[in-house]
Amino acid sequence: MSINKLVIIKIGEGNFESGFAVTLAIGVEGKLPEVEITGKLAPLPEMPLYYSHWQSSYRRLGQAYRLGAHRVQVTNVSVTHECVSSARILRSRFNSWLQDEGFRPLREKWLEKLLPTDIIRVILQTEDSQLQRLPWHSWDLLERYPQAEISLASPSYERIQLFYQPNSQVNILAIVGNSQGIDTEADQVLLQGLPDANVTFLVEPQRQQLTESLWNHEWDILFFAGHSSSSENDASGLIYLNQTDSLTIGELQYALRKAVKKGLQLAIFNSCDGLGLARELTSLHIPQMIVMREPVPDLVAQQFLKYFLQDFSSGESFYQSVRSSRERLQGLEDKYPCATWLPVICQNPAQTPLKWSDFIDTPVQDITDSPPLVKPELEKKLSLNKLSLNKILISSVVMTAVVSGIRFIGLLQNWELSAFDYMMRSRSLFIDEGVDSRLLIVTIDDADLNLQRRKGENLKGTSISDNYLNQLIEKLQASQPKFIGLDIYRDFPAELPKLKTTLQNSNNIIGVCKGGDSNSIVNTNGIAPPPELPLDNIGFSDFILDSDQVVRRHLLYMNSEVASLCRSQYALSLELAFRYLHLQSTYPTFNSENNLQIGKTVIPAIHSYTGGYQNIDANGGQILLNYRITKQIAPIVTLRQILDGEVDAKYIKNRIVLVGISSKGDLPDYWATPYGKQLDKNMPGVIIHAHMTSQILSTVLNNRPLLKVWSSPIEIIWIFIWSMIGAISAWFGRKQISILILVTSISAVILYLLAQVLLIQAYWVPFIPSVLVLLGTIAGVYLWAKK
């Protein structure tokens, strides 16, 4: 496959008497050089003499040159043989010079790095006018590479910010100057026949007319035909506008500079001896120029223009069009010796040549191997046209459909739940809600159990004896709590009369039972509540477990099974919340949509597929459990601390006190949560009840949001957006894998941060499906674009 390469040969300080320092740089077009090497051109004082001899014989040929009228010479003396002979000698000495020992490493590096199939732009940078005039096109190394062409450039250059917009046609300003003794009508005919071109002719214009045209209009190409000349050392050039007026480039500098800023890309001087013109034009930073090295015969100028315009307007690259057109002039060398030596490209190294189609505001068929465009906006537009928006959309739609389908049948559920857990844990890196001051948790740990056993207490298979439970309730009631939630199973009557009386007469004590489960091997009919407490003071303790046995949902209410020993309709957490809110004159009800409503707050239950769940148990009212973002949900004390009077009454008064077991011994009540599935990271049941109670109270009283999910259509749109981001990223990063990896990484990080921030705001969005479509579309489009 052909690769666009850029070769820069920079010839620095020196002269033909002492030699020149040379630097060779080779790289891919549009990128930094891959290699740079220095060398030296050996001293060769006679080289300017070889050129002078050839130049003298060439200019004595007696052709109808497009030189200034006062310099045209016509002679009948045939010097054709001398011209051809001196050209052969000059070419031979020139190539021998470039094979010298000091220059050989550069030559070898060229042969090592460049293939004959490569498309190569060679830029020769030097200020030495004699070096510029040498026949670099006849360098044997260049002739080995059929798609290479050389241009001249100054070591000093500058990239100009172009105010360039493609138009429906290529705008060409054609200046036809003094044509005495030459035929410029053929040039005009060729220009008029160009496709998609708007040509404006100025025939033998006045100076002001030319200046106004350059200043007031936008031109893509500037063309000049007529007489011109250069000074002896090529320091300046002169064009002849009409029969009486001539003009230097310096006298047009402001108008030309304005034309360049407006988008002038190419100047063609189809006139004689143009290196002096080019040197002056270089200071104006015109992107590309074509000039004639020496006086040019009429027919040669016309044929070159014909060939060049044919190739360039048909889609060939600028450099290849020049090389092809220059080489086709060989057919005229029987009458016009050395015609192939005349056309020269002069290049601003900071600019990249455009193709003919790039001047026109229409899509191109293939820009994969073309050089980068001058304006990023144009490159973006053409790139999108290459793949086409339809292909990006197709890729995104297909990937979104595939991933959404896989998600819908449940194959992504475990991944989504794991990602949900990770982001739930990570919320604490961004925010800390602090403890819920409405709650106090009293735990019964291993030390409390051991203490009771040492005291000879009868635990009856539970975590606290009648005696210790009675002492606990008396201690708590003395400090005036709002309510006491006993997350302790007591399906047997109290033997201590005092405890029995306490339970029967305390309206603020809420006990628990466990609902029946026909699918369970043990406790098929559930666990009955404490007999001393009325049914209205009972809440169930059941948790809803996901397939991986993790508590992520909050079961609010349920219809108990017929044989269940637990007839309570509401969860312990909801019973406690109801009573607390009742004191705030806030009452629960069920609205017309059968959703629980407490005051003005609606708590919609989960009834179907949502947020990564598939085929969930819809029995009863469930919501997602939005665990409080804090290291500790509420102050936690032990049974011993309460009984020993170590807890200040202010931590009990007006609070909901939850009592439960935290022992990891005989009676463990630990559950897997998003904060940890491992046994050592499981959470006591009483702590989970505290999170559930806090969730209801905070939602109603503090407007703390419940966890929400988007509707299925919105989730699909979200997934599709990330698929589009992946497709666009893959297209613009297709040319360099490192850029693609960087863009992919940045996109994935942004996706994660957005999902994390939305979860903090209580929105659970589909993260795993979005990652899959992002990466899948990037991979698919990247491979598609490479075909």
N, C-alpha and C positions, 0 to 999 in steps of 0.2 A: 504494500500500500504506500502511495506517495505521502510524504510528510513535508509540510512547509517548514523550511529551515531559513535562518537568518545568519549571514556571515558578515562580520565587520572587520575590515582591514584598516587599521589606523596607522598611518605613516607619520611619525613625529619629527622631531628636530633632526636636521642634517642637510646635506647637499650632495651633489654628484661627485664632489671631490673627496669627501670624507665618509660618505655612506649615510644611510638613514636607519633610525630605530623604527621597528615595526611591531605592532601588536595584532594578533589574530584572535577573534572571539567567535565561537560557534554555538548556536542554540536553536531551540524550537521557536518558530515565529510567535511573538506575543509573550514570551517568557524570558526570564533571566538567562544569560549564556550558561551553557553546560561546561564549557571549557574556555580558557583564555591562556594564550602562550605568547611569549615575546621572541623576537629574532632581529635580524639586521640585514639590510640590503647593502651589498658591498659597494665600495667606491667605483664609479664608472664615469669619469669626466667626459668621455666621448659620446655618451648617450644623447645629450641635447643636440650634438652635431648630427647624429644619425637622423634624429627627427627633423632637424632643420633642413637637411638634404632632401628628405622625402617631401617635406612641406613645400620647399622651393620648386621641386619638379612637379608636384601636384598642381600648384597654382599657375604653372606655366602651360598647363594643358590647353588653355584657351576656351574653356566652356563658358556658356552664358550663366555665370554665377549670380546669386542673389546678394552680392555684395553691394555696398553703397555705390551709387552710380559713378562717383569720382574715382573709385578704386578698381573698377572693372577693366581688366586687360584682355585683349584678344590678340592672339599671335597665331601665325600659320606654321610656326616651327613645331614639328611633332616631337614631343618628349614623352610619348606614351611608354615606350620601352624603358626609359630612364625612371619614370614614376613607378612602374611595376617592379623594376629591379631594386630601387631604393626601398620600396615597401617591404620586399622580401628580406632585404638585409636588416631593416629596422625590426621586423618581426622576429628574425632569427636572433639578433643580439639581445632583444628584449627578453625572450624566453630563456636564453642562456644566463642572463643576469638573474632571473627568478629561480634558477636552479643552483645558485651559488651556495656554498657550505653554510653561511650564516642564515640563509632563508630556508634551508632544507627542512629543519624541524617543523616549521609552519606548514610546509607542503605535505609532510608526512602526516601531521595531525589532521589536515584537511582530508586526505585520503582515508584516514582511519575513521573519522566521524561522519563522513557524508557518503551516501549511496548514489549511484547514477540515476536512480528513480526519484530521488528527492527533488522537490520544487524549492529552488534556492534563490533568495535575494542576496546579492553581494553588494555591500556598500563600502566604497573606498573613501576614507576620510583623509584629506590632506589639504594644506593651504598652498602647496607648491604648484604653481600653474604649469610648469614643465612636466611634472609628474602626471597631472590631470590630462595632458594632451597625449600621453603615450597610449599605444593601442592595447589597452587592457582587455578588450573584447577578444583579442587574438591569443591570449594566454592559453597555452596548451592544456592547463588544468581545467579551465572553464569549458573548453571545447569537448572535454570528456563527459561533461554533464549537460545533457540536451535541454534540461529545464532550469538552467541557471542563467542569470543575467546580472551584469554589474552596473552600478550607478556611482556617480561622483557626489561627494558631500564634503561640507566643511566640518572641521573638528568642533567648531562653535555652532550650536544650534539651540533652538527654543521651541517648545510646544505651545502653540497658540490656541486659546480657547475659542473654538469655532461656534458661531451661532448658526448652526447648519440644520436645515430641515429638508428632507427629500420632497421633491415635487412630482407632479404628474409627468413632466418632461425634463430632459437634461437641458439646462440653460447655458448656451454657448455665446460668448461675445467674440465675433470674428472681425479682426482689424485687417483690412487690406490697405497696406501702405503704398508708398511710391513703387509702382510696378514698371517703371520705364525699362524697356528691354527684356522684360520677363513676362511669363504668362501666369497670372494668378486666377484666371477664370476657372481653370480646372479645379483649383482648391475650393472655390465657392460651390461648384457643382457637387463635389464630394460631400461637403458639409450639409448642403441642402437635402441630400439623399439619406441622411442618417435617420434611423428609426427612433421614435420617442424623443426627438430633439427639437428644441426651440432655438433657432439660430438667428442672432441679430447681427447684421453686417454694418460695419462702419468703413466706407470706402474713402480712402485718402482724407481722413477726418482732420479737423482743426484740433489743436491741443485742448481747448476748453471743452469741445464736444466729447472727446475721449475721456477727459477727467470726470465730466458729469455722468457719463455712462457707468464708469467704474464706481463712482461714489453712490449713486442713487439706486442701483439695481443689484440683485443677487445673481452671481454667476457661478456655475460649476466649473466651466472650462474657459480659459482665455486662449484664443488662437491669433497668431500674427503671421501674415504672409507679405513679403515685400523685401526691400533692401535693408540690410543691417550689417554691422561690423563691430569688431572689438579692438581695443587699444593693443599696443604691442605686447604688454605683459598681462593681458586679459584682466586688467584691474577694473575695466568698465566697458559698457557696450552702448551702441547707438542704433536707434531705429529711425527710418525715414518715413514720416507720416504721409507726406504729400510731395509735390514737386519742389516745394520751397522750404519745408520745415523738417528738422530732425530733432530727436528728443533722446536724452539719456534716461536710464531707469531712475536715477536719482531725482530727476525732474517729475517723476510720476509716483514717488514713494508713498505719499500720503493717500492718494487714491488707491494704489495697489494694496497698501496695508489695510485699508477699509474693506476692500474686496475680499481679502484673505479672511478677515474676521467674520464676514458674512457667509463664508463657505466656499471660497475659491479653492479648488482641489488640484487643478492641473493647468499648467501653462505650456502651450506648444508654440515654439518659435520656428516655423518652417521657413527659415531664412539663413543667411550665411553667417559663419564665424560667430557662433553663439556663446562660446565659453565666457566671454566677457559679460554678456547679458546675464548668464546664469550666476556669475559671481556676485553681481549686484542684486539680483533677485533673491539670492540665498539670504541676504541680510533682512529681507522682508518675510522670511520663514514660509514661503509658499511650499505646500507639501511636496508636489512633484512637478518636474519640468522636463520637457524634451527640447533639446537644442541640437544644432549641427556643429560638429567639431571644427570644420573648415568650410570654406566656400562650397556651396552646394549647387549643382546644375539644376536647371528648371525641372527636367523630366524626373530626375532622382527625387527631388523634393515632392513632386506630385505623386510618384509611385509609392514612396514611403508613406505619405499621408493616406493614400488609398488603402494600402495593406493594413496599416495600423488601425484605421477607423473600422475596417471590416472585421478584424479580429476582436478589437476591444468592444465594439457595440454588439457583437454576437455572444459575449459572455466570457471571453478569455481574460485571464488576469492581465493587469497592466504590464508587468515585467515580461511575461511571456509574449504579449502582443508586440512589444518593442523588439524582442529578440527575433521572433518569427518574421516581422516586417523587415528588420535590418538584414537578415540572412537572405530574404527573397530578392534583395537588391543585387545579389550576385549575378542575377540574369542580365543586368545592365553593364557589368564591368568590362565587357568587350569594347563598349563605347565610352564608358565612364569608369575608368580604373578607380579602385579603392572606394567605390560607392558604399560598401558595407561598413567602412570605417567611420562614416559621418554621423549617424544618429547617436546621441548620448543622453542617458537619463541623469538628471541632477535631483538628488533626493534630500528632503529634510528628515534626518534619522528619527526625529520624535514623532513622525506621522506614519501611518500605515496606508498603503494605496487602497483605494476602493475599486470595486468592479463597476462596470457600466450600470448594472441593475441596482447597485446601491444608491445611485443618484435618484432613483425613481421610487415613488411611494407605492410599491406593489410588492407582494411576497416573492421571494426567490425560491428556486427549486431545490438548491442544495448549497448550504453554507457551512457544512460540516468541516471541510478542509480549508475554507477561506480565512483570511486574516481577520483579527478583531476589527470591528468597525470603529469609526472615530467617535460616534456618540453612543454612550451606553444605552440610551433609550431606544435607539434604532436597533442595536444588537439584541436587546431584550425582545423587541417586537418581532424581528426576523426569526429569532430562536423559537418563539412560541409558534410561529407559522410553520417551522420545520416539523415539530412534533405534532402540532395543531392542537387547539383547545379540545377538540373532540376526543383525541386519543387520551389526553389527561383525564377528561371526564369519564371516559369509558373505563380506564384503569381504576379510578377512584370508586365508581359505582360498583364495579365487579368485586373489588376487594371489600367494600363496605357490605355488600350483599352476602358474601361468603362468611365473613367474620360474624355478622349479625345472625346468620342462620346457625352457625356453630354455637353461638351464645344462646340462642333461643332453645335449642335442644338440651342445654345444660352442660355441655362439655367444658365450658370455661368457669363454671361455678366455683370450684375449689380455688382456682387462681384468683378469681375476683374477691372471694372472701379473705384469702391470705393477704392480698393487696390492701383490702379494707382494714384488716387488723393492723398491718404495718403503719398505715397512715393514721389510724386512731391513736396508736402509741406515739407517733411522731408529732402529734398536735402540741404536746407539752414543750416542744422546742420553740414554739411560737407564742404560746399563751398559757397562762395559769389562772384558772377561775377561782382558786382558793377554796377553803372549806365552806360547807353549807352550815351556817350558824344556827339553823333551825333544828339541827339533829345532834344527837349524842348516841354513840354506840358503846354498849357494854358487852364485852366478850367473855366467854368462859373458856379459858385456855387449859393447857395440860396441868399447870401448877394449881389451878382452881379445882380440877377434878381430883388430883392427888390429895389436896387439902381435905376435901370432903371425905375421901376414902379413909384418910388417917383419923378423921374425927368419927368414923363409924356411921356415916350418913348412908341411908338407903337410897341409891340413885334410881332404882326401879328401871334400869335400862335406858335412862335418859341422862341429861348432862347436869342436872341440878336437883337436889333433894327438896322435899317439901319445906323443911326447916330453912334452908338457905334461900329458897325462892321467896318464902314469906319475909325473911329479913331484907332481901333485896327490894321487894316491892315497898315495904315500910320505909326503908331509907330513901327510895326514889320519891315516894309520895310526899314525904316530909319536905322535899324541895320543890314541890308543885310543878311537875312536868305537865305538858299539855296532854300527851298520850304516851302509853307504854306499849310497844309492840313486842310480843314474846314469840320470837322465831325458834320455839322449842316445842317439840312434839310431846303432848301429855294426853294420851288417849285413855287415861285411867283416872279414877276419882282421887281427890286429895285425901290422905289419911289424917293430916294435921287439921284439926277443926278450925284453928285460927286462919290457916291458908284458905280453907274452903270459904270461910266468911269473907275474907279479903277479896277473893276472886268474884264472889257473888255480888258484892256490894260496890265494886269499883267499876264505874261506867267508862273510864278512860283506858282500860286494859283491853288490848286486841290480841287474841290468840291465833294459832294457825292450825290448819289441817292440810291433808294432802289428797288431791283428787284421785279417783280410781283410774286405773289404766289397764284395759283388757289385754294390751300387748305386752305387759310386764309380767315377769315370772313371779316376782315378789310384790307384795302390796297391791294385789290385783284390784282390790276394792278400796284402796287408799288408806289413809290414816285418819281416825276420828279426831275431832277437836277436844280440848279440855271440857269435861262435862259441866263444870261450874259456870262456864261463860255462856251467855245467850248467843244464839245463832247470829244476831246482828253484830256481835263483837268478835266475829271470826272472819279471817281472810285466808285464802289458800296460799300455799308457799310454792306452788309448782312453777318451774322454769321451762321455757321452750328451748330445746337444744337443736342446733343445726346438725347436719349429717356428720360433721367432724366433732360433735359433742361440745360445741362452744356456745355460750350464752351471748347472743347478739340481739335478741328480741325481748320485748317486755310484754308478758301476757297480762292484760288488764282484767278481763272478765271471761267467763266460760260457762257453758251449760254442762253441769256434772252428769256423769253416767248414772243410769238408774240404780245400779247396785253400789254406787260409791258411798263410802262412809263420810265423805266430805261434801256437804251440801252448800257450802259458801259459793256465792256467785262472783265475788270480787277478790282480787289479789290483796295480800296483806298490805302492800305498798299503796294500793288505791284506797283501801279502807282507811288507812292512816291519813292519806292526803284529803279524802272526803271530809273527815272530821276536822282536820286542821282548817280547811277552807270554809267549812260551815261556820266556824267562829269568825271568819272574815266576811260573813254574809254572802258567800259565793256557793252556789248550789249546782249539783250535777243534774243533767238530763240527757235524753237522746233526741237528736234533731230529726228532721224529716228524712234525712238520708241514712238514718240509723247509726250515725256516728256520735260518740260520746262528746257532750258539750258541757264544760264547766264554766259558768259565767258566760263570758263572750269568747272563750277559747274553745275551739273545736279540735278534738284529738281524733283524726281519721285513722281507722284501723286498716291493717293490711288484709286484703281479701284475695289477691291474685299475684301473678308474676310481678316482681319489682326488684330493682336494685341488685341484680346479680342472683336473685333467688329463682329457682324453678320448682314448680309443683310443691309449694309450701303448704303446710297444714293450715287451712283457713278456719279451723274450729276455734271459735272465740275471738275476742278482740285483741289484736296484737299490734304493737308499734315497734319501730326500731329503737333500741336502747342507746340513747346518746349519753354515754358515760360522762360524768363531770370531768373536765380537764384539770386535774389536780393530783397531787401526790397522795392526799388523804381526804376522803369525802367529808369527814366530820371528825371531831375529837373522839378518840377511842380510849376507853379505860377498861380495866379488868374487874371481875366480880370482887376480888379481894380489896381493890382500891375503894370500891363503893362501901363494902361492909366495914372497912377500917376507917371510914370517914375521911379519906384522903382527897376526895373530889369536892371542889368548891361548888356550893349550891347554885352559883350563877351559870354553871355549865349544864344544869339540869332544869332550872326554872324555865317554864314556857317553851320547852323543847319537846320534840318527839324523840323518845328514848327507845332505841332498838336493842333488844337483848338476844344474843345468839352465841353459838359455839364457834370457837376458833381453834379448838384442839385438833392436833393432827394424829392423835392416838387412836383410842377405841371407837370414837364416834365422829369421824371426819365429816365435815359439811363444806367441802371445797369443790369449786367449779372452774372449768376452763373458760376464759374470757378473751377478748381481743388483746388483753395485756399479758397473756401468757397461757400456753397450753400445757407446759411442763408442770409436773406435780408441785415443784417448789415455787412455781409462779401462779398457781391457781388462787382464786379469790374465795374467801369464806362467804357462805350464803347470806349471812347477815349484812355483809358489806354490799352485796349485790342488791339486797332489798333496800338498803340506804340509797344507792344510786337511783333505783327506780322511784322511791318516794321523792327524792330530791328532783328528779326529772319532772314529775307532775307539778310539784309546788313551784319550781322555777319557771315552768312554761306558763302557768296561770298567773303567778304573781310578779314575775320578773321579765316576762316576754322572751325567755330563753327559747330559741327555736328547737323544735323537734327535728330529728333527722328526716330529710325528704329525698325523694328521687324524682327525676323528670319522667314525663310520660314517654312511652316507647317511641313515638315519632320524633320527639326532641332529642332523645338519646341517639337515634339513628342519624339525625342531622349532625350532632356533635361528633359522632364517629366518622361521618362522611367528611367533615371539615378537616379532621386530622389526616384522612386519606388524601385529600387535596393538597394539604401542606406537604405530605410525603412525596406526592407526584411532582409538584413544582420544585421541591428541593432536589429531587433526583435528576430532573432535567438540567437545572442550572449547575449542578455539581458533577455532571456526567463526564466532563473532560479531565477532571483531576480527582482521584480517589481520596486524597487527603482532605480536600475541601468537602467532599461528600460526607466523609466520616465526621468532620467537624460540624457540618450543618445538621447531620442526623443526631449527633450527641446534644447539640444545643436545643433542637426541637424536642427531644425526649425529656431533657431537664425542664424545659418550659412546661411541657405537658404535665410532668409530675408536680411541679410547683403549683400550677393552676388547680389540679385535682386536690392537692393538699389544702390550698387556700379555700376552695369551695367546700371541702369537708369541714373545715373550721367554721365556715358560715352555715354548716348543717345541710349541705347538699352532697349526696353521695353520687358521683358521676362515674360512668363506665371507664375506668382507667386501663384495665388490661385489654379490652377490645380496641381502645384507641391506640395503645402501643403496638398491637398486632397489625392494625391497618397502616399505621405510620411506617413501620419497618417493612411490612409486606409490599406496600405500594412503592416505597423507595427501591427495594430490590427489583421488583417487577419492571418499573419504568426504566431503571438504570440498565437492566439487561436488554430491554426493548430498544432503548436509544442506541445501544452499542451494535445492534444488528445492522 
